[in-house]
Amino acid sequence: SVMINYNPETVSTDYDMCDRLYFDELTFERVMDIIELENPHGIVLSVGGQIPNNLAVRLDNARVNILGTSAKSIDNAEDRHKFSSMLDRLHIDQPRWMELTSLQEVHGFVDKVGYPVLVRPSYVLSGAAMNVCSNDEELKNFLQLAAEVSQKHPVVVSEFIENAKEIEFDAVADKGEIVTYAISEHVEFAGVHSGDATIQFPPQRLYVETARKIKKVSREIACALNISGPFNIQFLAKDNKIRVIECNLRASRSFPFVSKVLKINFIELATKVMLGLKVEKPHKSAFDLDYVGIKASQFSFSRLQKADPVLGVDMSSTGEVGCLGDNFYEALLTAMLAVGYTIPKKNVLFSTGPARSKVELLESARLLHEKGYNLFATGGSQKFLEENGVPATLVYWPNEDKSPNTIELIQNKQIDLVVNIPKNLSPGELRNGYYIRRTSIDFNVPLITNSRLASAFINAFCNVDIDQIEIKAWNEYE
C-alpha cells in the first residue's frame, strides 16, 4: 500500500505499516503525480479527513479508480444544495436554510425563522468561518467573513435550534446497507463543535424512540447515497424530533473512540468493504455494554495569549482523551482529570450568564453547598442563588472598582474552579466575561464555560469518591 500524508506526526509511531509513505501536500496535482508513478489498483479517500473528499470529483474525472463510495455520492453529501434536496425527497427533517444570494433575501429568511441563525460555508473543515448570529449586526459581519473563506462555494444561512441535543452516528456501510454503527451523544447542547464537545457512548440520556428514528433515517441516507465504507451523520434531537445537520462520507474523529469502546474495529470493516471483501455484521450482543466511555477535549488556551477560551461552532481543541468507567460519572470524572482539570478544594466561582444556565446550574450549586464548598458569584448569579436558598458571597465584575473583585480572587488563587457561562455578545458582557475567563487560564485555575458540562462535572466529583475508582486495563471492561 501507498500512503500520502503531509503531517509527519501522524505516522511517527507506525511509519512502517505501509510499503510507501509520501510526505507531501494533498493537492490534485501532487496526488496525480504519485498515482502516475506508483500505478495503484485504486485509491481510498475516506481516511484523510476533509481534503481528500474535496478532491473526489476531480480525481474521478481524471479516471482514477476510487475505492468505496463513489465521487458522485461524496459530492451529493458535501454539496449542501444536493444533500438538502435529497433529504427533502426522502422526507427527512432538517433545519431550515437558504443560500446567500442577496442580503435582502437573507433578512427575509431571518424574519421567517427568527434569530439565532447559523452561517456556514460549504466544503470547509472544523467549522471554519461558521458562526451563530443573534442580531443584524453580527449577521452582516459573519456573512462577510464566510464569503471570504469560501469563495468558490455558496454560503448557507440556517436556523439554529437552541437547547437541542447533538448526536453522532458513526457507521460502516456496504453498497448502501449498514454493517455496523455507533450512536453517541454530546454532553453539551448543540452549538459546541463536535471536535470540542464531550461525547458519551453509549448515550446515557437518549429516548429509545429517538435512537430508533436515528437508525431508520441513517439507513435511508446510506441507501440513497449507496455508501460503501465509513460515514458519519450528525443529528439534532429535541422533544423526540430529530433533524439531520450533515453527513460526512469519511471516517470521523469519533471513529477510533467508538471502535475502542465497542471493541469492534470500524476501520478494519470499512477497509474490507472498500476492497470488495465479504464482511459479517457484528452480533447484536456486542452493542450491549455494561460500561460507559467518555471522550473529553484537550485545549491549549494557556499557550495562545489573549485567545478567548470559550467554546462555539468553530473548533478550538488540540487533542482529546478517551476514558472508560463503570458509570457515566466515573468515566466523566476520570476524563476531566485526564485533560487537566482538578477537583476543587473549597472555593467555586459562579458567573452563570443567561437565565436558562442559572436554572441548569442551581441543583449543582446546591450540591456544592451541601458538600461544604464556599460559593462566590457575580451580581445576577448571586441574587438568583440566594433567592433559591443557596448562600453565595457576592463578588464584583472586573470593570467595577470594588472588592472582593473576581479578578483579584482568581489572581490570588483563592478560587479553585471557575464556572463562567457567556451571556450575550454585548460589549460590556463580552469584556467582563473575557477578563474572567482569560485570567482563569493565565493563572491556571480550572475553567468551564458550558452549563451542561459544569453540572455534569460537579455531580461527578460530588458523587464519586476518586479513591474508590478502580484502575482497570481496557480489556478488563466487558
Steps between C-alpha positions, in 0.01 A plus 500: 500500500599862437419777748499875439509714812631850559509479880809300606375489861200284402717212384805544725403198712412252222676623187572141388134398464498582128743414216539859385450819700490840330526813713338732254217747472155366420436691178358363177829548308715330767261206536488452121883502484518223761224299328691518169820387671354220716212390275279369786192281453285775658496771764328535838380852580302447816781488758667836430244740644341779298767571234484166307119531484543840336717334231256215428323647195823616329669163559194320364502722189867404454386133487661406832344187654345617831448209739185501711236772475487666157610859433144584394366392841775695679403811304131442574578492873750791505299740283239639740256566213507144367499344847208713615297418187565130564374530861186676373441217252536245782272710730778530758486804726784756500546853640357757254769671294566719198794583277643850516399684183427849630487661844136588442406133452699398807314754713172368359606147604603618849163674544336166424707270727614757761837537673734330579616378157812310394723625218707226335705466179500172298799262473681625812651326801476555877222754470731754334318836471189337644320723750178531695345847456247648738445846345524693170846644568655158572327356193654763273854453642491120492354483146793708379751272675339181364495637144876569522580147625284315249529690173437207264203358688178664620450619857200349678285657774296254708276516805681421827297284735577593859523247784501202265710189558766421243540134410770331292430194288821324391464203270639278227276409206537253213324597175250712693433249779628577852745238633576649843416826675542699823271774635676742737365809674658837582491607866470864387201625303542565126709809429832355618709356213508119505882513522474699826194334652510239776355182351335212687464154354275309537258796533369536856201729460359414159139390457462152349263652242762762399766229454256298286429801277873570462566142382208516254607834347866390481402185310306710249793741448753213464276337241431825306873582477593133442778529758780243503740582781504722809260789559377731776165679535437778751149540639314753712242357739242702690163392642540158335532662155821449306658712228804424287781757513745339258643175368873442449597210276828437679637375831415762763703599804273288723574180301803390709316582823185294426715216360696491826191509722304242296810286435398480134759635258286719274782596267601136446143421392494812279828400332364153419184655355699742281716215372189301410557229762212330680426634849282357773281723714601496870259312727237718671637405843818697416298823536378417853759667724523505880741795505516854362761678288562877511702697245620832645690772315841645581553873442816709473358841592785558749740510204277724291541841655185714514283231332149483649461149647132465416357213294290555191432362152864558397736225620761598763630176653848364430457146632266263678488214749274198526413348839286206607306467825240275662251788476467845341634705794801274553597517131442877485704570814801298378478666156486853647794427730692355204471826302631705792202594717536465877234439763448831685607509866260759643414809287295509177414814299170516309430751225214325328382734225156433344195411711491146360860432614419634846213251528710213358776560755278558805495138621876468442559814710274360773696173494830690536359692798384175665848353450651795687634708210506882520316657207591838352279655231469816291192731528214321325626151583541582871149647519351194325682255730399688818134519385506122457651430841864451402736735690767667283743787557454794261811584293532791259560508125849587367384848388360586844757658732368318804623219718482199509565506125487188281841571346671552840360174635616302196845663497546432873413131442201529733274328245536128411246480215345768278163441332449786252216472249506772229170689501484692172725686262446853635835685548468530881413132549773393259767708672415393856451134410820498294709643788371233739560216251842622389622562856390147597709354216802724567502411871435131436159485671265234351232667286173365355297713257208264435218453751426137410863397528542697825193331648622153396853561636371635835264202538787266412750621761228539767361149447811298417782439747814521289679251727230240439544496120674181394787519254418255224656410167292547183443124461364470855185691400258235374 
